[in-house]
Amino acid sequence: MTDIIKINEVQKTLSEAGFDLETEILNIQTNGNGIDLPRIRIEHKENGKHRIYIDHGESYLADDSQEEMIEGNTFKACIFAEQFIRALWDEGELLPRCSAVDSVPIVEDPVSINCKVCSESAMGSVCKPKVRLWVLVDDKPYIMNLSPTSLKHWNAHKKRLKRSKLPVVAVDTVFTLEDVKKNSYRWAEVNIDIDGIVSREMLILAKKYRDELNRLMGAVSEKDYDDPGDKVAS
């Protein structure tokens, strides 16, 4: 069924019947927490050939791959929001037993009133910390999660910005993959640098998306924790 769906044929048929494709897409309403932006993901390889790519999500179009490669495993973005997230998962469950945004639990029955005093937040526990970044790449919004092994690079980056009296949103941030080997393990970490100041036009767009997406930023979804090892103690 899915291998015969062609978007240009759909658009032509709708137009002939008096419908507008873009208008019909905008009218589609979905349930859930609403966080459905494309995600920038990292695939870790044991041979060191890691890759960073854009995951657009599944579709019904046979000629439309859900993955878009990022050339050279590096890209530049404007970061318009940052969140420190945590989630504690029970085996086989689709929703976390406890989760938090910026150390504040967002579930009805949290393990603790605050992550900073929670026993499950200890290093190596199954409740993994991540940083969720909301970024603009070529004027389009994406979500990118930094895993625990890359948090040190993010924190060092923010310290340099603070000493320079530069807000995170004001700079063009460059993300690059670094191959790391330790004992029998091999993984990729995200190195972070800057490449100048964000343009006025990009800042206006960043403020627009921050305001529009603010209501969606208070949730943690399974898509935030679908990397290998995310739901097990390290």
C-alpha positions in Angstrom: 0.0 0.0 0.0 2.6 2.5 1.1 4.9 2.0 -2.0 2.3 3.5 -4.3 1.7 6.8 -2.5 3.3 9.7 -4.4 3.0 13.2 -3.0 2.8 14.9 -6.4 0.0 12.7 -7.4 -1.9 13.4 -4.2 -1.4 17.2 -4.7 -2.6 17.0 -8.3 -5.8 15.0 -7.3 -6.6 17.3 -4.4 -6.2 20.4 -6.6 -8.4 19.0 -9.3 -11.1 18.4 -6.6 -10.8 22.0 -5.2 -8.6 21.2 -2.1 -5.3 22.9 -1.1 -2.7 20.4 0.1 -1.0 22.8 2.6 -4.3 23.9 4.1 -5.4 20.3 4.6 -2.1 19.5 6.3 -2.4 22.5 8.6 -5.9 21.3 9.6 -4.6 17.9 10.8 -4.9 17.7 14.6 -3.1 15.1 16.7 -3.4 14.0 20.3 -0.5 13.6 22.7 2.1 16.1 24.1 2.5 17.6 20.6 6.3 17.4 20.5 6.6 16.2 16.9 9.6 18.2 15.6 12.3 16.4 13.6 15.1 15.2 15.8 18.8 15.4 15.3 20.2 12.0 16.4 23.5 10.3 16.8 24.2 6.7 15.8 27.1 5.1 17.7 29.2 2.5 15.8 31.6 0.0 17.3 34.0 0.6 14.4 34.1 4.3 15.1 32.1 5.3 12.0 29.5 7.2 14.0 27.0 9.4 12.2 24.8 12.3 13.0 21.5 12.6 11.1 18.0 14.2 11.1 15.1 11.9 11.9 12.0 13.3 10.3 9.8 10.5 11.7 7.9 7.8 9.9 5.6 8.6 6.9 3.6 6.8 4.2 5.7 8.1 1.3 7.8 5.4 -0.3 10.1 7.9 -1.9 10.7 10.0 1.2 13.3 8.7 3.6 12.8 9.5 7.3 16.6 10.0 7.7 18.6 12.9 6.3 22.3 12.7 6.5 24.4 15.6 7.9 27.5 15.9 5.8 30.8 15.7 7.6 29.1 14.9 10.9 29.0 18.6 11.8 26.5 21.3 11.6 25.8 24.9 12.8 22.6 26.0 14.7 21.0 28.7 16.7 19.9 27.3 20.1 16.7 29.0 21.2 15.9 26.9 24.3 17.7 24.5 26.6 16.3 22.0 29.2 17.8 19.6 31.7 15.7 16.5 31.6 15.5 13.2 33.5 13.4 10.1 33.2 13.1 6.9 35.2 11.7 3.9 33.3 10.2 0.6 34.3 11.0 -2.2 31.9 8.6 -2.5 29.0 6.7 0.7 29.8 6.1 3.4 27.1 5.9 6.2 29.7 8.4 6.9 32.4 7.6 6.2 36.0 9.1 9.5 36.9 10.4 12.4 34.8 11.5 16.0 35.3 12.3 19.1 33.4 15.0 21.4 35.0 14.9 19.3 38.2 11.1 19.7 38.7 9.0 16.5 38.5 6.3 16.6 35.9 4.4 13.4 36.9 1.6 13.1 39.3 3.4 10.7 41.7 7.1 11.6 41.5 9.8 9.6 43.3 11.0 12.8 45.0 9.8 16.4 45.1 13.1 17.5 43.5 15.7 15.7 41.5 18.5 17.3 43.5 17.5 15.4 46.6 16.4 12.2 44.9 18.3 9.0 45.5 17.6 7.9 41.9 19.5 10.8 40.5 22.9 9.4 41.7 25.6 8.9 39.1 25.2 5.6 37.3 21.5 5.1 38.2 18.8 4.2 35.7 17.4 7.8 35.9 19.6 9.3 33.1 20.2 13.0 32.8 20.2 14.7 29.4 20.1 18.2 28.0 17.4 18.8 25.4 18.2 21.5 23.0 15.7 23.3 20.7 17.7 24.5 17.7 17.2 26.3 14.4 19.1 24.9 11.4 18.6 26.7 8.1 15.5 28.5 9.6 13.9 25.2 10.7 13.3 24.0 14.3 14.7 20.7 15.5 15.2 18.9 18.8 18.6 17.5 19.8 19.4 15.6 23.0 22.8 15.5 24.5 23.6 12.2 26.2 25.3 12.1 29.6 28.8 11.6 28.0 28.4 14.9 26.1 27.2 17.0 29.0 30.7 18.0 30.1 31.3 19.6 26.7 28.0 21.4 26.9 28.8 22.7 30.4 32.3 23.8 29.4 30.7 25.6 26.4 28.3 27.5 28.6 31.0 28.5 31.0 33.0 30.0 28.1 29.9 31.9 26.9 29.3 33.3 30.4 32.9 34.5 30.7 32.4 36.2 27.3 29.1 37.7 28.4 27.3 36.0 25.4 23.9 34.4 25.7 23.5 30.9 24.3 20.9 32.1 21.7 23.2 34.9 20.4 25.9 32.7 18.8 26.1 30.3 15.9 26.8 27.0 17.7 28.8 24.3 15.9 28.3 20.7 16.8 30.9 18.1 15.8 31.2 14.4 16.6 34.2 13.0 18.3 35.2 9.3 18.4 36.0 8.1 21.9 37.5 4.8 22.9 37.9 3.4 26.5 38.8 -0.2 27.2 36.4 -2.3 25.0 33.9 0.5 24.5 33.6 3.0 21.7 31.1 5.8 21.4 30.6 9.3 20.0 30.6 12.5 22.0 29.4 15.9 20.8 32.0 18.7 20.8 30.7 22.3 20.8 32.2 25.5 19.5 30.9 28.8 18.1 31.2 30.4 14.6 30.2 34.0 15.0 27.1 35.8 16.1 23.5 35.0 15.0 21.9 37.4 12.6 19.1 39.7 13.6 16.7 37.8 11.3 17.6 34.5 12.9 17.1 35.9 16.4 13.6 37.2 15.5 12.8 33.7 14.2 14.3 32.1 17.3 12.1 34.3 19.6 9.0 33.3 17.5 9.7 29.6 17.8 10.5 29.8 21.5 7.1 31.6 22.1 5.2 29.1 19.9 6.8 26.0 21.3 6.9 27.0 25.0 3.7 25.1 25.8 5.2 21.9 24.5 8.5 22.1 26.4 7.1 20.8 29.7 6.9 17.1 28.6 9.4 14.3 28.4 8.6 11.6 25.7 10.0 8.2 24.8 11.7 9.8 21.8 13.9 11.6 24.3 15.1 8.2 25.7 15.5 5.9 22.7 19.2 5.6 22.5 21.0 2.4 23.5 21.4 2.2 27.3 19.0 5.0 28.1 16.7 2.9 30.3 19.3 0.9 32.2 21.7 1.7 34.9 25.3 2.4 33.7 
